[in-house]
Amino acid sequence: MLDRVLRERPQVRFVRTGNADSNAAMLRINHQLGFKPYIAHCVWQVETDKVLDYLNSAA
């Protein structure tokens, strides 16, 4: 895809990509290509039963 972007859109100056911090293989490839961290985010997940228990105990 990067080759295609460079070929078809030579005016492009930046490419943004993303993958999980746990994906060491892809992180290594991105690093070798010259990608640098731009932004990070964290996703939290919880079971709804635990949320309801918490809310009921706080009431």
C-alpha distance matrix in Angstrom:
0.0 3.8 5.4 5.0 6.2 8.6 9.8 10.3 11.4 13.2 15.4 13.0 14.7 13.5 10.6 12.2 11.4 14.1 15.8 19.4 21.6 22.7 19.3 20.3 17.8 14.7 16.7 17.4 13.9 13.1 16.5 15.9 12.8 15.3 14.6 18.1 19.7 19.9 21.5 22.9 24.6 26.8 27.4 30.9 32.1 35.7 37.8 39.6 42.9 42.7 42.1 45.0 47.2 46.5 47.2 50.4 51.6 51.1 53.1
3.8 0.0 3.8 5.4 5.1 6.2 8.5 9.9 10.1 11.0 13.1 10.6 11.8 10.8 8.4 10.7 10.7 13.9 15.9 19.5 21.2 22.7 19.5 19.9 17.6 14.5 15.7 16.1 12.6 11.4 14.2 13.5 10.0 12.2 12.0 15.5 17.6 17.9 20.2 21.9 24.1 26.7 27.8 31.4 33.0 36.7 39.0 40.9 44.2 43.8 43.1 46.2 48.2 47.2 48.0 51.3 52.3 51.6 53.8
5.4 3.8 0.0 3.8 5.5 5.2 6.1 8.6 9.9 10.3 13.3 11.8 13.4 13.3 11.6 14.3 14.5 17.6 19.4 23.0 24.6 25.8 22.4 22.5 19.9 17.2 18.7 18.4 14.7 14.2 16.7 15.1 11.8 14.3 14.9 18.6 21.0 21.4 23.8 25.7 27.9 30.4 31.5 35.1 36.6 40.3 42.5 44.4 47.7 47.3 46.7 49.7 51.8 50.9 51.6 54.9 56.0 55.3 57.5
5.0 5.4 3.8 0.0 3.8 5.4 5.0 5.9 7.9 9.6 12.5 11.3 13.8 13.9 12.2 14.8 15.1 18.3 20.4 24.1 26.1 27.4 24.1 24.7 22.2 19.2 20.9 21.2 17.5 16.7 19.6 18.5 15.0 17.2 17.2 20.7 22.7 22.6 24.7 26.5 28.4 31.0 31.7 35.3 36.7 40.3 42.4 44.0 47.4 47.3 46.5 49.4 51.7 50.8 51.4 54.6 55.9 55.2 57.2
6.2 5.1 5.5 3.8 0.0 3.8 5.4 5.3 5.3 7.2 9.4 7.7 10.3 10.4 9.1 12.0 13.2 16.7 19.3 23.1 25.0 26.8 23.8 24.5 22.5 19.1 20.2 20.9 17.5 15.9 18.6 18.0 14.3 15.7 15.3 18.5 20.4 19.8 22.0 24.2 26.2 29.1 30.0 33.7 35.3 39.0 41.3 42.8 46.3 46.0 45.0 47.9 50.3 49.2 49.6 53.0 54.2 53.3 55.2
8.6 6.2 5.2 5.4 3.8 0.0 3.8 5.8 5.5 5.1 8.2 7.3 9.3 10.5 10.1 13.6 15.1 18.7 21.3 25.0 26.5 28.4 25.3 25.5 23.3 20.3 21.0 21.1 17.7 16.2 18.3 17.2 13.5 14.8 15.2 18.4 20.9 20.6 23.2 25.7 28.1 31.1 32.4 36.2 38.0 41.7 44.2 45.8 49.2 48.7 47.7 50.8 53.0 51.8 52.3 55.7 56.8 55.8 57.9
9.8 8.5 6.1 5.0 5.4 3.8 0.0 3.8 5.8 6.1 9.7 10.0 12.6 14.0 13.6 17.0 18.2 21.8 24.2 27.9 29.6 31.2 28.0 28.3 25.8 22.9 24.1 24.1 20.5 19.4 21.6 20.2 16.6 18.2 18.8 22.2 24.6 24.2 26.8 29.2 31.4 34.3 35.4 39.1 40.7 44.4 46.6 48.2 51.6 51.3 50.4 53.3 55.7 54.6 55.0 58.4 59.6 58.7 60.6
10.3 9.9 8.6 5.9 5.3 5.8 3.8 0.0 3.8 6.2 8.9 9.4 12.8 14.1 13.7 16.8 18.3 21.8 24.5 28.3 30.3 32.1 29.0 29.7 27.5 24.3 25.5 26.0 22.5 21.0 23.5 22.6 19.0 20.3 20.3 23.4 25.4 24.5 26.7 29.1 31.1 34.0 34.8 38.5 40.0 43.6 45.8 47.1 50.6 50.5 49.3 52.2 54.7 53.7 53.9 57.2 58.7 57.6 59.4
11.4 10.1 9.9 7.9 5.3 5.5 5.8 3.8 0.0 3.8 5.4 5.8 9.4 11.1 11.4 14.7 16.8 20.5 23.6 27.3 29.2 31.3 28.6 29.2 27.4 24.0 24.7 25.4 22.2 20.2 22.4 22.0 18.2 18.9 18.5 21.3 23.2 21.9 24.2 27.0 29.0 32.2 33.3 37.0 38.8 42.5 44.8 46.0 49.6 49.3 48.0 50.8 53.4 52.1 52.2 55.7 57.0 55.8 57.6
13.2 11.0 10.3 9.6 7.2 5.1 6.1 6.2 3.8 0.0 3.8 5.5 8.1 10.7 11.9 15.6 18.0 21.8 24.8 28.5 29.9 32.2 29.4 29.6 27.8 24.6 24.9 25.3 22.1 20.1 21.8 21.0 17.3 17.6 17.9 20.6 23.0 22.0 24.7 27.7 30.1 33.4 34.8 38.6 40.7 44.4 46.9 48.3 51.8 51.3 50.0 53.0 55.4 53.9 54.2 57.7 58.8 57.5 59.4
15.4 13.1 13.3 12.5 9.4 8.2 9.7 8.9 5.4 3.8 0.0 3.8 6.3 9.4 11.5 15.0 17.9 21.7 25.0 28.6 30.0 32.6 30.2 30.5 29.2 25.8 25.7 26.4 23.5 21.0 22.5 22.3 18.6 18.2 18.1 20.2 22.2 20.7 23.3 26.5 28.9 32.4 34.0 37.8 40.0 43.7 46.4 47.5 51.1 50.5 48.9 51.9 54.3 52.7 52.8 56.4 57.5 56.0 57.8
13.0 10.6 11.8 11.3 7.7 7.3 10.0 9.4 5.8 5.5 3.8 0.0 3.8 5.9 7.7 11.1 14.2 17.9 21.2 24.8 26.2 28.8 26.5 27.0 25.8 22.3 22.2 23.1 20.4 17.7 19.4 19.6 15.8 15.4 14.8 16.8 18.7 17.1 19.7 22.8 25.2 28.6 30.2 34.0 36.3 40.0 42.7 43.9 47.5 46.8 45.3 48.4 50.7 49.1 49.3 52.9 54.0 52.5 54.4
14.7 11.8 13.4 13.8 10.3 9.3 12.6 12.8 9.4 8.1 6.3 3.8 0.0 3.8 7.0 10.3 13.6 17.2 20.5 23.9 24.8 27.6 25.6 25.7 24.9 21.5 20.7 21.6 19.3 16.3 17.3 17.8 14.3 13.1 12.5 14.1 16.2 14.7 17.7 21.0 23.8 27.3 29.3 33.1 35.7 39.4 42.3 43.7 47.2 46.2 44.7 47.9 50.1 48.3 48.6 52.2 53.1 51.5 53.6
13.5 10.8 13.3 13.9 10.4 10.5 14.0 14.1 11.1 10.7 9.4 5.9 3.8 0.0 3.8 6.6 10.1 13.5 16.9 20.2 21.1 24.1 22.2 22.5 22.0 18.5 17.6 18.9 16.9 13.5 14.8 15.9 12.5 11.2 9.7 11.2 12.8 11.3 14.2 17.4 20.1 23.6 25.6 29.4 31.9 35.6 38.6 40.0 43.5 42.5 41.1 44.3 46.4 44.6 45.0 48.6 49.4 48.0 50.1
10.6 8.4 11.6 12.2 9.1 10.1 13.6 13.7 11.4 11.9 11.5 7.7 7.0 3.8 0.0 3.8 6.7 10.3 13.7 17.2 18.5 21.2 19.1 19.7 19.0 15.4 14.9 16.5 14.3 11.1 13.2 14.4 11.0 10.6 8.5 10.6 11.9 10.8 13.2 15.8 18.3 21.5 23.2 27.0 29.3 33.1 35.9 37.4 40.9 40.0 38.8 42.0 44.1 42.5 43.0 46.6 47.5 46.3 48.4
12.2 10.7 14.3 14.8 12.0 13.6 17.0 16.8 14.7 15.6 15.0 11.1 10.3 6.6 3.8 0.0 3.8 7.0 10.6 14.0 15.4 18.3 16.6 17.7 17.5 13.8 13.2 15.5 13.9 10.4 12.7 14.7 12.0 11.4 8.3 9.5 9.6 8.3 10.0 12.3 14.6 17.8 19.4 23.2 25.6 29.3 32.2 33.7 37.2 36.2 35.0 38.3 40.3 38.8 39.3 42.9 43.7 42.5 44.7
11.4 10.7 14.5 15.1 13.2 15.1 18.2 18.3 16.8 18.0 17.9 14.2 13.6 10.1 6.7 3.8 0.0 3.8 7.1 10.7 12.6 15.1 13.1 14.6 14.3 10.6 10.4 13.1 11.6 8.5 11.4 13.6 11.5 11.7 8.4 9.9 9.6 9.4 10.3 11.5 13.5 16.1 17.4 21.2 23.2 27.0 29.7 31.5 34.9 34.0 33.1 36.4 38.3 37.0 37.8 41.2 42.1 41.1 43.4
14.1 13.9 17.6 18.3 16.7 18.7 21.8 21.8 20.5 21.8 21.7 17.9 17.2 13.5 10.3 7.0 3.8 0.0 3.8 7.1 9.3 11.8 10.4 12.4 12.9 9.4 9.1 12.5 11.9 9.2 11.9 14.6 13.4 13.5 10.0 10.6 9.2 9.5 9.2 9.2 10.6 12.8 14.0 17.7 19.7 23.5 26.2 28.2 31.5 30.5 29.8 33.1 34.9 33.6 34.6 38.0 38.7 38.0 40.4
15.8 15.9 19.4 20.4 19.3 21.3 24.2 24.5 23.6 24.8 25.0 21.2 20.5 16.9 13.7 10.6 7.1 3.8 0.0 3.8 6.6 8.4 6.9 9.5 10.3 7.4 7.5 11.1 11.2 9.5 12.0 14.8 14.4 14.9 11.8 12.3 10.8 12.0 11.3 10.0 10.9 12.1 12.9 16.3 17.9 21.6 24.3 26.6 29.6 28.6 28.3 31.7 33.3 32.2 33.5 36.7 37.3 36.9 39.4
19.4 19.5 23.0 24.1 23.1 25.0 27.9 28.3 27.3 28.5 28.6 24.8 23.9 20.2 17.2 14.0 10.7 7.1 3.8 0.0 3.8 5.2 5.4 8.4 10.4 8.7 8.3 11.9 13.0 11.9 13.6 16.6 16.9 17.3 14.3 14.0 12.0 13.5 12.1 9.8 10.0 10.1 10.8 13.7 15.3 18.9 21.6 24.3 27.0 25.8 25.8 29.3 30.5 29.4 31.0 34.2 34.6 34.3 37.0
21.6 21.2 24.6 26.1 25.0 26.5 29.6 30.3 29.2 29.9 30.0 26.2 24.8 21.1 18.5 15.4 12.6 9.3 6.6 3.8 0.0 3.8 5.5 7.0 10.0 9.2 7.4 10.7 12.8 11.8 12.5 15.7 16.7 16.6 13.9 13.0 10.9 13.1 12.0 9.5 10.3 10.3 11.9 14.4 16.5 19.8 22.8 25.7 28.2 26.5 26.6 30.3 31.1 29.7 31.6 34.8 34.8 34.4 37.4
22.7 22.7 25.8 27.4 26.8 28.4 31.2 32.1 31.3 32.2 32.6 28.8 27.6 24.1 21.2 18.3 15.1 11.8 8.4 5.2 3.8 0.0 3.8 5.7 8.9 9.2 8.6 11.2 13.4 13.4 14.3 17.0 18.4 18.8 16.6 16.2 14.4 16.8 15.8 13.1 13.4 12.6 13.4 15.3 16.5 19.6 22.2 25.4 27.6 26.0 26.7 30.2 30.8 29.8 32.0 34.9 34.9 34.9 38.0
19.3 19.5 22.4 24.1 23.8 25.3 28.0 29.0 28.6 29.4 30.2 26.5 25.6 22.2 19.1 16.6 13.1 10.4 6.9 5.4 5.5 3.8 0.0 3.8 5.6 5.7 6.2 8.7 10.3 10.8 12.2 14.4 15.6 16.7 14.7 15.1 14.2 16.7 16.2 14.3 15.1 14.9 15.6 18.0 19.1 22.3 24.7 27.8 30.1 28.9 29.5 32.9 33.8 33.0 35.0 37.9 38.1 38.1 41.0
20.3 19.9 22.5 24.7 24.5 25.5 28.3 29.7 29.2 29.6 30.5 27.0 25.7 22.5 19.7 17.7 14.6 12.4 9.5 8.4 7.0 5.7 3.8 0.0 3.8 5.6 5.0 6.0 8.7 9.8 10.3 12.2 14.2 15.2 13.9 14.3 14.0 17.1 17.3 15.7 17.1 17.2 18.5 20.8 22.1 25.3 27.8 31.0 33.2 31.7 32.4 35.9 36.6 35.6 37.7 40.6 40.6 40.6 43.6
17.8 17.6 19.9 22.2 22.5 23.3 25.8 27.5 27.4 27.8 29.2 25.8 24.9 22.0 19.0 17.5 14.3 12.9 10.3 10.4 10.0 8.9 5.6 3.8 0.0 3.8 5.5 5.2 6.4 8.8 10.0 10.8 12.6 14.5 13.7 15.1 15.5 18.5 19.2 18.0 19.6 20.0 21.1 23.5 24.7 27.9 30.2 33.3 35.6 34.4 35.1 38.5 39.4 38.5 40.6 43.5 43.6 43.7 46.6
14.7 14.5 17.2 19.2 19.1 20.3 22.9 24.3 24.0 24.6 25.8 22.3 21.5 18.5 15.4 13.8 10.6 9.4 7.4 8.7 9.2 9.2 5.7 5.6 3.8 0.0 3.8 5.3 5.0 6.1 8.5 9.8 10.5 12.4 11.0 12.7 13.1 15.7 16.4 15.7 17.4 18.4 19.5 22.4 23.7 27.2 29.6 32.4 35.1 34.0 34.3 37.7 38.9 37.9 39.7 42.7 43.1 42.9 45.7
16.7 15.7 18.7 20.9 20.2 21.0 24.1 25.5 24.7 24.9 25.7 22.2 20.7 17.6 14.9 13.2 10.4 9.1 7.5 8.3 7.4 8.6 6.2 5.0 5.5 3.8 0.0 3.8 5.5 5.1 6.1 8.6 9.8 10.6 9.0 9.8 10.1 13.1 14.0 13.4 15.6 16.8 18.6 21.5 23.4 26.9 29.7 32.5 35.1 33.7 33.8 37.3 38.4 37.1 38.9 42.0 42.2 41.8 44.7
17.4 16.1 18.4 21.2 20.9 21.1 24.1 26.0 25.4 25.3 26.4 23.1 21.6 18.9 16.5 15.5 13.1 12.5 11.1 11.9 10.7 11.2 8.7 6.0 5.2 5.3 3.8 0.0 3.8 5.5 5.1 6.1 8.6 9.9 9.7 11.0 12.3 15.6 17.1 16.8 19.2 20.4 22.3 25.1 26.9 30.3 33.0 35.9 38.4 36.9 37.2 40.8 41.7 40.4 42.3 45.5 45.4 45.1 48.1
13.9 12.6 14.7 17.5 17.5 17.7 20.5 22.5 22.2 22.1 23.5 20.4 19.3 16.9 14.3 13.9 11.6 11.9 11.2 13.0 12.8 13.4 10.3 8.7 6.4 5.0 5.5 3.8 0.0 3.8 5.4 5.1 6.2 8.7 8.8 11.3 13.1 15.9 17.7 17.9 20.4 21.9 23.5 26.6 28.3 31.8 34.4 37.2 39.8 38.7 38.8 42.3 43.4 42.3 44.0 47.1 47.4 47.0 49.9
13.1 11.4 14.2 16.7 15.9 16.2 19.4 21.0 20.2 20.1 21.0 17.7 16.3 13.5 11.1 10.4 8.5 9.2 9.5 11.9 11.8 13.4 10.8 9.8 8.8 6.1 5.1 5.5 3.8 0.0 3.8 5.5 5.1 6.4 5.3 7.9 9.8 12.3 14.3 15.0 17.7 19.8 21.6 25.0 27.0 30.6 33.4 36.0 38.8 37.6 37.4 40.9 42.2 40.8 42.3 45.6 45.9 45.3 48.0
16.5 14.2 16.7 19.6 18.6 18.3 21.6 23.5 22.4 21.8 22.5 19.4 17.3 14.8 13.2 12.7 11.4 11.9 12.0 13.6 12.5 14.3 12.2 10.3 10.0 8.5 6.1 5.1 5.4 3.8 0.0 3.8 5.4 5.1 5.2 6.7 9.2 12.4 14.8 15.5 18.6 20.6 23.0 26.2 28.5 32.1 35.1 37.7 40.4 38.8 38.7 42.3 43.4 41.8 43.4 46.7 46.8 46.0 49.0
15.9 13.5 15.1 18.5 18.0 17.2 20.2 22.6 22.0 21.0 22.3 19.6 17.8 15.9 14.4 14.7 13.6 14.6 14.8 16.6 15.7 17.0 14.4 12.2 10.8 9.8 8.6 6.1 5.1 5.5 3.8 0.0 3.8 5.4 7.5 9.8 12.8 15.7 18.3 19.2 22.3 24.3 26.5 29.6 31.7 35.3 38.2 40.9 43.6 42.1 42.1 45.6 46.7 45.3 46.9 50.2 50.3 49.7 52.6
12.8 10.0 11.8 15.0 14.3 13.5 16.6 19.0 18.2 17.3 18.6 15.8 14.3 12.5 11.0 12.0 11.5 13.4 14.4 16.9 16.7 18.4 15.6 14.2 12.6 10.5 9.8 8.6 6.2 5.1 5.4 3.8 0.0 3.8 5.8 9.2 12.4 14.6 17.4 18.9 22.0 24.3 26.4 29.8 31.9 35.6 38.4 40.9 43.8 42.6 42.2 45.8 47.1 45.7 47.1 50.4 50.7 50.0 52.7
15.3 12.2 14.3 17.2 15.7 14.8 18.2 20.3 18.9 17.6 18.2 15.4 13.1 11.2 10.6 11.4 11.7 13.5 14.9 17.3 16.6 18.8 16.7 15.2 14.5 12.4 10.6 9.9 8.7 6.4 5.1 5.4 3.8 0.0 3.8 6.4 10.0 12.1 15.4 17.3 20.7 23.3 25.8 29.2 31.7 35.4 38.5 40.8 43.8 42.3 41.8 45.4 46.7 45.0 46.2 49.7 49.9 48.9 51.7
14.6 12.0 14.9 17.2 15.3 15.2 18.8 20.3 18.5 17.9 18.1 14.8 12.5 9.7 8.5 8.3 8.4 10.0 11.8 14.3 13.9 16.6 14.7 13.9 13.7 11.0 9.0 9.7 8.8 5.3 5.2 7.5 5.8 3.8 0.0 3.8 6.9 8.8 11.8 13.7 17.0 19.8 22.2 25.8 28.3 32.0 35.1 37.3 40.4 38.9 38.2 41.8 43.2 41.5 42.7 46.2 46.4 45.4 48.1
18.1 15.5 18.6 20.7 18.5 18.4 22.2 23.4 21.3 20.6 20.2 16.8 14.1 11.2 10.6 9.5 9.9 10.6 12.3 14.0 13.0 16.2 15.1 14.3 15.1 12.7 9.8 11.0 11.3 7.9 6.7 9.8 9.2 6.4 3.8 0.0 3.8 6.3 9.5 11.4 15.0 17.9 20.8 24.2 27.1 30.7 34.0 36.2 39.1 37.4 36.6 40.3 41.5 39.5 40.7 44.3 44.4 43.1 45.9
19.7 17.6 21.0 22.7 20.4 20.9 24.6 25.4 23.2 23.0 22.2 18.7 16.2 12.8 11.9 9.6 9.6 9.2 10.8 12.0 10.9 14.4 14.2 14.0 15.5 13.1 10.1 12.3 13.1 9.8 9.2 12.8 12.4 10.0 6.9 3.8 0.0 3.8 6.0 7.7 11.4 14.3 17.3 20.7 23.7 27.3 30.7 32.8 35.7 33.9 33.0 36.7 37.9 35.8 37.0 40.6 40.6 39.3 42.1
19.9 17.9 21.4 22.6 19.8 20.6 24.2 24.5 21.9 22.0 20.7 17.1 14.7 11.3 10.8 8.3 9.4 9.5 12.0 13.5 13.1 16.8 16.7 17.1 18.5 15.7 13.1 15.6 15.9 12.3 12.4 15.7 14.6 12.1 8.8 6.3 3.8 0.0 3.8 7.0 10.5 14.0 17.0 20.4 23.6 27.2 30.6 32.3 35.5 33.7 32.4 36.0 37.5 35.3 36.1 39.8 40.0 38.5 41.1
21.5 20.2 23.8 24.7 22.0 23.2 26.8 26.7 24.2 24.7 23.3 19.7 17.7 14.2 13.2 10.0 10.3 9.2 11.3 12.1 12.0 15.8 16.2 17.3 19.2 16.4 14.0 17.1 17.7 14.3 14.8 18.3 17.4 15.4 11.8 9.5 6.0 3.8 0.0 3.8 6.9 10.5 13.5 16.9 20.2 23.7 27.2 28.8 31.9 30.2 28.8 32.3 33.9 31.6 32.4 36.1 36.3 34.8 37.3
22.9 21.9 25.7 26.5 24.2 25.7 29.2 29.1 27.0 27.7 26.5 22.8 21.0 17.4 15.8 12.3 11.5 9.2 10.0 9.8 9.5 13.1 14.3 15.7 18.0 15.7 13.4 16.8 17.9 15.0 15.5 19.2 18.9 17.3 13.7 11.4 7.7 7.0 3.8 0.0 3.8 7.0 10.2 13.5 16.8 20.3 23.8 25.6 28.6 26.8 25.6 29.2 30.6 28.4 29.4 33.0 33.2 31.9 34.6
24.6 24.1 27.9 28.4 26.2 28.1 31.4 31.1 29.0 30.1 28.9 25.2 23.8 20.1 18.3 14.6 13.5 10.6 10.9 10.0 10.3 13.4 15.1 17.1 19.6 17.4 15.6 19.2 20.4 17.7 18.6 22.3 22.0 20.7 17.0 15.0 11.4 10.5 6.9 3.8 0.0 3.7 6.7 10.0 13.4 16.8 20.3 21.9 25.0 23.2 21.9 25.5 27.0 24.9 25.8 29.4 29.8 28.5 31.1
26.8 26.7 30.4 31.0 29.1 31.1 34.3 34.0 32.2 33.4 32.4 28.6 27.3 23.6 21.5 17.8 16.1 12.8 12.1 10.1 10.3 12.6 14.9 17.2 20.0 18.4 16.8 20.4 21.9 19.8 20.6 24.3 24.3 23.3 19.8 17.9 14.3 14.0 10.5 7.0 3.7 0.0 3.8 6.6 10.0 13.4 17.0 18.9 21.7 19.8 18.8 22.4 23.7 21.7 22.9 26.5 26.7 25.7 28.4
27.4 27.8 31.5 31.7 30.0 32.4 35.4 34.8 33.3 34.8 34.0 30.2 29.3 25.6 23.2 19.4 17.4 14.0 12.9 10.8 11.9 13.4 15.6 18.5 21.1 19.5 18.6 22.3 23.5 21.6 23.0 26.5 26.4 25.8 22.2 20.8 17.3 17.0 13.5 10.2 6.7 3.8 0.0 3.8 6.7 10.3 13.7 15.5 18.5 17.0 16.0 19.6 21.1 19.6 20.7 24.1 24.7 24.0 26.5
30.9 31.4 35.1 35.3 33.7 36.2 39.1 38.5 37.0 38.6 37.8 34.0 33.1 29.4 27.0 23.2 21.2 17.7 16.3 13.7 14.4 15.3 18.0 20.8 23.5 22.4 21.5 25.1 26.6 25.0 26.2 29.6 29.8 29.2 25.8 24.2 20.7 20.4 16.9 13.5 10.0 6.6 3.8 0.0 3.8 6.9 10.5 12.4 15.2 13.3 12.5 16.2 17.5 16.0 17.4 20.7 21.1 20.7 23.3
32.1 33.0 36.6 36.7 35.3 38.0 40.7 40.0 38.8 40.7 40.0 36.3 35.7 31.9 29.3 25.6 23.2 19.7 17.9 15.3 16.5 16.5 19.1 22.1 24.7 23.7 23.4 26.9 28.3 27.0 28.5 31.7 31.9 31.7 28.3 27.1 23.7 23.6 20.2 16.8 13.4 10.0 6.7 3.8 0.0 3.8 7.0 9.4 12.1 10.8 10.6 14.0 15.4 14.7 16.2 19.1 19.9 20.0 22.5
35.7 36.7 40.3 40.3 39.0 41.7 44.4 43.6 42.5 44.4 43.7 40.0 39.4 35.6 33.1 29.3 27.0 23.5 21.6 18.9 19.8 19.6 22.3 25.3 27.9 27.2 26.9 30.3 31.8 30.6 32.1 35.3 35.6 35.4 32.0 30.7 27.3 27.2 23.7 20.3 16.8 13.4 10.3 6.9 3.8 0.0 3.8 6.3 8.5 7.1 7.3 10.6 11.8 11.4 13.2 15.8 16.6 17.2 19.6
37.8 39.0 42.5 42.4 41.3 44.2 46.6 45.8 44.8 46.9 46.4 42.7 42.3 38.6 35.9 32.2 29.7 26.2 24.3 21.6 22.8 22.2 24.7 27.8 30.2 29.6 29.7 33.0 34.4 33.4 35.1 38.2 38.4 38.5 35.1 34.0 30.7 30.6 27.2 23.8 20.3 17.0 13.7 10.5 7.0 3.8 0.0 3.8 5.4 5.5 6.7 9.0 10.2 11.1 12.8 14.6 15.9 17.2 19.1
39.6 40.9 44.4 44.0 42.8 45.8 48.2 47.1 46.0 48.3 47.5 43.9 43.7 40.0 37.4 33.7 31.5 28.2 26.6 24.3 25.7 25.4 27.8 31.0 33.3 32.4 32.5 35.9 37.2 36.0 37.7 40.9 40.9 40.8 37.3 36.2 32.8 32.3 28.8 25.6 21.9 18.9 15.5 12.4 9.4 6.3 3.8 0.0 3.8 5.4 5.0 6.2 8.6 9.8 10.5 12.2 14.2 15.4 16.7
42.9 44.2 47.7 47.4 46.3 49.2 51.6 50.6 49.6 51.8 51.1 47.5 47.2 43.5 40.9 37.2 34.9 31.5 29.6 27.0 28.2 27.6 30.1 33.2 35.6 35.1 35.1 38.4 39.8 38.8 40.4 43.6 43.8 43.8 40.4 39.1 35.7 35.5 31.9 28.6 25.0 21.7 18.5 15.2 12.1 8.5 5.4 3.8 0.0 3.8 5.4 5.1 6.1 8.6 9.9 10.5 12.2 14.3 15.6
42.7 43.8 47.3 47.3 46.0 48.7 51.3 50.5 49.3 51.3 50.5 46.8 46.2 42.5 40.0 36.2 34.0 30.5 28.6 25.8 26.5 26.0 28.9 31.7 34.4 34.0 33.7 36.9 38.7 37.6 38.8 42.1 42.6 42.3 38.9 37.4 33.9 33.7 30.2 26.8 23.2 19.8 17.0 13.3 10.8 7.1 5.5 5.4 3.8 0.0 3.8 5.4 5.0 6.1 8.6 9.8 10.6 12.3 14.5
42.1 43.1 46.7 46.5 45.0 47.7 50.4 49.3 48.0 50.0 48.9 45.3 44.7 41.1 38.8 35.0 33.1 29.8 28.3 25.8 26.6 26.7 29.5 32.4 35.1 34.3 33.8 37.2 38.8 37.4 38.7 42.1 42.2 41.8 38.2 36.6 33.0 32.4 28.8 25.6 21.9 18.8 16.0 12.5 10.6 7.3 6.7 5.0 5.4 3.8 0.0 3.8 5.5 5.1 6.1 8.5 9.9 10.7 12.5
45.0 46.2 49.7 49.4 47.9 50.8 53.3 52.2 50.8 53.0 51.9 48.4 47.9 44.3 42.0 38.3 36.4 33.1 31.7 29.3 30.3 30.2 32.9 35.9 38.5 37.7 37.3 40.8 42.3 40.9 42.3 45.6 45.8 45.4 41.8 40.3 36.7 36.0 32.3 29.2 25.5 22.4 19.6 16.2 14.0 10.6 9.0 6.2 5.1 5.4 3.8 0.0 3.8 5.4 5.1 6.0 8.5 9.9 10.7
47.2 48.2 51.8 51.7 50.3 53.0 55.7 54.7 53.4 55.4 54.3 50.7 50.1 46.4 44.1 40.3 38.3 34.9 33.3 30.5 31.1 30.8 33.8 36.6 39.4 38.9 38.4 41.7 43.4 42.2 43.4 46.7 47.1 46.7 43.2 41.5 37.9 37.5 33.9 30.6 27.0 23.7 21.1 17.5 15.4 11.8 10.2 8.6 6.1 5.0 5.5 3.8 0.0 3.8 5.5 5.2 6.1 8.6 10.2
46.5 47.2 50.9 50.8 49.2 51.8 54.6 53.7 52.1 53.9 52.7 49.1 48.3 44.6 42.5 38.8 37.0 33.6 32.2 29.4 29.7 29.8 33.0 35.6 38.5 37.9 37.1 40.4 42.3 40.8 41.8 45.3 45.7 45.0 41.5 39.5 35.8 35.3 31.6 28.4 24.9 21.7 19.6 16.0 14.7 11.4 11.1 9.8 8.6 6.1 5.1 5.4 3.8 0.0 3.8 5.5 5.2 6.2 8.9
47.2 48.0 51.6 51.4 49.6 52.3 55.0 53.9 52.2 54.2 52.8 49.3 48.6 45.0 43.0 39.3 37.8 34.6 33.5 31.0 31.6 32.0 35.0 37.7 40.6 39.7 38.9 42.3 44.0 42.3 43.4 46.9 47.1 46.2 42.7 40.7 37.0 36.1 32.4 29.4 25.8 22.9 20.7 17.4 16.2 13.2 12.8 10.5 9.9 8.6 6.1 5.1 5.5 3.8 0.0 3.8 5.5 5.2 6.4
50.4 51.3 54.9 54.6 53.0 55.7 58.4 57.2 55.7 57.7 56.4 52.9 52.2 48.6 46.6 42.9 41.2 38.0 36.7 34.2 34.8 34.9 37.9 40.6 43.5 42.7 42.0 45.5 47.1 45.6 46.7 50.2 50.4 49.7 46.2 44.3 40.6 39.8 36.1 33.0 29.4 26.5 24.1 20.7 19.1 15.8 14.6 12.2 10.5 9.8 8.5 6.0 5.2 5.5 3.8 0.0 3.8 5.5 5.4
51.6 52.3 56.0 55.9 54.2 56.8 59.6 58.7 57.0 58.8 57.5 54.0 53.1 49.4 47.5 43.7 42.1 38.7 37.3 34.6 34.8 34.9 38.1 40.6 43.6 43.1 42.2 45.4 47.4 45.9 46.8 50.3 50.7 49.9 46.4 44.4 40.6 40.0 36.3 33.2 29.8 26.7 24.7 21.1 19.9 16.6 15.9 14.2 12.2 10.6 9.9 8.5 6.1 5.2 5.5 3.8 0.0 3.8 5.5
51.1 51.6 55.3 55.2 53.3 55.8 58.7 57.6 55.8 57.5 56.0 52.5 51.5 48.0 46.3 42.5 41.1 38.0 36.9 34.3 34.4 34.9 38.1 40.6 43.7 42.9 41.8 45.1 47.0 45.3 46.0 49.7 50.0 48.9 45.4 43.1 39.3 38.5 34.8 31.9 28.5 25.7 24.0 20.7 20.0 17.2 17.2 15.4 14.3 12.3 10.7 9.9 8.6 6.2 5.2 5.5 3.8 0.0 3.8
53.1 53.8 57.5 57.2 55.2 57.9 60.6 59.4 57.6 59.4 57.8 54.4 53.6 50.1 48.4 44.7 43.4 40.4 39.4 37.0 37.4 38.0 41.0 43.6 46.6 45.7 44.7 48.1 49.9 48.0 49.0 52.6 52.7 51.7 48.1 45.9 42.1 41.1 37.3 34.6 31.1 28.4 26.5 23.3 22.5 19.6 19.1 16.7 15.6 14.5 12.5 10.7 10.2 8.9 6.4 5.4 5.5 3.8 0.0
